[in-house]
Structures are given as structure tokens and as C-alpha cells.
Amino acid sequence: SRGSIEDSSELDGSNCVLNDLDLKVKSVARVAQKQCQCIGHRCEKLRVKKVGEGKYNIAGRNVFVRLLKGRHMMVRVGGGWDTLEHFLQRHDPCQARVMSRPSTPASSGKSARPYSALQSYDAHTPSHTPHSLAR
């Protein structure tokens, strides 16, 4: 059934026919929403919307979800598979950590050129001038 479900709580709608996968996705999404620290009674950032059979839009990303051995929900990620729980942890906008690089200390009079492997190679390679080849 192709449904237009706004978020996991709307999977309870009476006009929707829910299969086993829908119920499990709803349950995991509800647990992820409870872990959210957003102000308010529920997180609006982690939305789960069913877009097709086994296809969901989770936090703005379209994903393909399959049930493995009747209990493990697996999400297609790139060329492999990840559990739905792990996928939600990694892609939940509320749990994402902002990481920045520490600033590099100011150089002491040296130019701030990027290092080149060719510079190192050229420095250690003997130069061949016409004199040395003529001997």
C-alpha cells in the first residue's frame, strides 16, 4: 500500500493498513524520538514518512528498509546494509555532533605552503647536470 504518512505517530491512522515492517519501523522511530532532547513534547526533526512498500523518508532521506529473519530491520546504505537503530543514531539531526578542526598554530616565519611529496622527492634526488653526465 502506498501511503503518505507524515511521521511515525501517524502510522496509527485508521485509514492505513500497517504491515509488520511498518509497525517495527514505527516502534524504533518512537524510541529514537524519546531520546531527543528538543524542547517540546516531541521532536519534529526526526520524521518518518512511508513513501512505498519498504521505502521510507527518514529525516529527509529516502531509505529502503527490509526485515531480516522477521526481526532485524536493515537499511540500505550505499552498497551495504545497516540496522535501522544505528542509521537513526547516525542521521538524527538532534543527535548529530558538530565537529570542527582545531586551528593550526601560526607558523614561525615559514610560509604556510601545503606539503608536497614531490618537494621531498626533489630534495633527495641527485641533480644531473651536463657536467656530471659528460665524464
Contacts in CASP RR format, 6 or more apart in sequence:
PFRMAT RR
TARGET T0000
AUTHOR 0000-0000-0000
METHOD contacts of the structure
MODEL  1
SRGSIEDSSELDGSNCVLNDLDLKVKSVARVAQKQCQCIGHRCEKLRVKK
VGEGKYNIAGRNVFVRLLKGRHMMVRVGGGWDTLEHFLQRHDPCQARVMS
RPSTPASSGKSARPYSALQSYDAHTPSHTPHSLAR
1 16 0 8 1.000
1 17 0 8 1.000
1 53 0 8 1.000
2 51 0 8 1.000
2 52 0 8 1.000
2 53 0 8 1.000
3 16 0 8 1.000
3 50 0 8 1.000
3 51 0 8 1.000
3 52 0 8 1.000
4 49 0 8 1.000
4 50 0 8 1.000
4 51 0 8 1.000
5 11 0 8 1.000
5 16 0 8 1.000
5 48 0 8 1.000
5 49 0 8 1.000
5 50 0 8 1.000
6 47 0 8 1.000
6 49 0 8 1.000
7 29 0 8 1.000
7 47 0 8 1.000
7 48 0 8 1.000
7 49 0 8 1.000
8 25 0 8 1.000
8 26 0 8 1.000
8 29 0 8 1.000
8 30 0 8 1.000
8 33 0 8 1.000
8 47 0 8 1.000
8 48 0 8 1.000
9 30 0 8 1.000
9 42 0 8 1.000
10 16 0 8 1.000
11 18 0 8 1.000
11 22 0 8 1.000
11 23 0 8 1.000
11 25 0 8 1.000
11 26 0 8 1.000
11 48 0 8 1.000
11 50 0 8 1.000
12 26 0 8 1.000
16 22 0 8 1.000
18 26 0 8 1.000
20 67 0 8 1.000
20 70 0 8 1.000
21 54 0 8 1.000
21 65 0 8 1.000
21 66 0 8 1.000
21 67 0 8 1.000
21 73 0 8 1.000
22 50 0 8 1.000
24 67 0 8 1.000
24 73 0 8 1.000
25 48 0 8 1.000
25 56 0 8 1.000
25 65 0 8 1.000
25 73 0 8 1.000
25 84 0 8 1.000
26 48 0 8 1.000
28 73 0 8 1.000
28 84 0 8 1.000
28 85 0 8 1.000
28 88 0 8 1.000
29 46 0 8 1.000
29 48 0 8 1.000
29 58 0 8 1.000
29 88 0 8 1.000
32 46 0 8 1.000
32 85 0 8 1.000
32 88 0 8 1.000
32 89 0 8 1.000
32 92 0 8 1.000
33 42 0 8 1.000
33 43 0 8 1.000
33 46 0 8 1.000
35 95 0 8 1.000
36 42 0 8 1.000
36 43 0 8 1.000
36 45 0 8 1.000
36 46 0 8 1.000
36 92 0 8 1.000
36 94 0 8 1.000
36 95 0 8 1.000
37 94 0 8 1.000
38 44 0 8 1.000
38 45 0 8 1.000
38 94 0 8 1.000
43 94 0 8 1.000
45 59 0 8 1.000
45 92 0 8 1.000
45 93 0 8 1.000
45 94 0 8 1.000
46 58 0 8 1.000
46 59 0 8 1.000
46 88 0 8 1.000
46 92 0 8 1.000
46 93 0 8 1.000
46 94 0 8 1.000
47 57 0 8 1.000
47 58 0 8 1.000
47 59 0 8 1.000
47 60 0 8 1.000
48 56 0 8 1.000
48 57 0 8 1.000
48 58 0 8 1.000
49 56 0 8 1.000
49 57 0 8 1.000
49 58 0 8 1.000
50 56 0 8 1.000
50 57 0 8 1.000
51 57 0 8 1.000
51 62 0 8 1.000
54 64 0 8 1.000
54 65 0 8 1.000
54 66 0 8 1.000
55 62 0 8 1.000
55 63 0 8 1.000
55 64 0 8 1.000
55 65 0 8 1.000
56 62 0 8 1.000
56 63 0 8 1.000
56 65 0 8 1.000
57 63 0 8 1.000
58 87 0 8 1.000
58 88 0 8 1.000
58 91 0 8 1.000
59 91 0 8 1.000
59 92 0 8 1.000
59 93 0 8 1.000
61 91 0 8 1.000
63 75 0 8 1.000
63 76 0 8 1.000
63 77 0 8 1.000
63 87 0 8 1.000
64 75 0 8 1.000
64 76 0 8 1.000
65 73 0 8 1.000
65 74 0 8 1.000
65 75 0 8 1.000
65 76 0 8 1.000
65 84 0 8 1.000
66 73 0 8 1.000
66 74 0 8 1.000
66 76 0 8 1.000
66 81 0 8 1.000
67 73 0 8 1.000
67 74 0 8 1.000
68 74 0 8 1.000
72 83 0 8 1.000
73 83 0 8 1.000
73 84 0 8 1.000
73 85 0 8 1.000
74 81 0 8 1.000
74 82 0 8 1.000
74 83 0 8 1.000
74 84 0 8 1.000
75 81 0 8 1.000
75 82 0 8 1.000
75 83 0 8 1.000
75 84 0 8 1.000
75 87 0 8 1.000
77 87 0 8 1.000
82 90 0 8 1.000
89 95 0 8 1.000
END
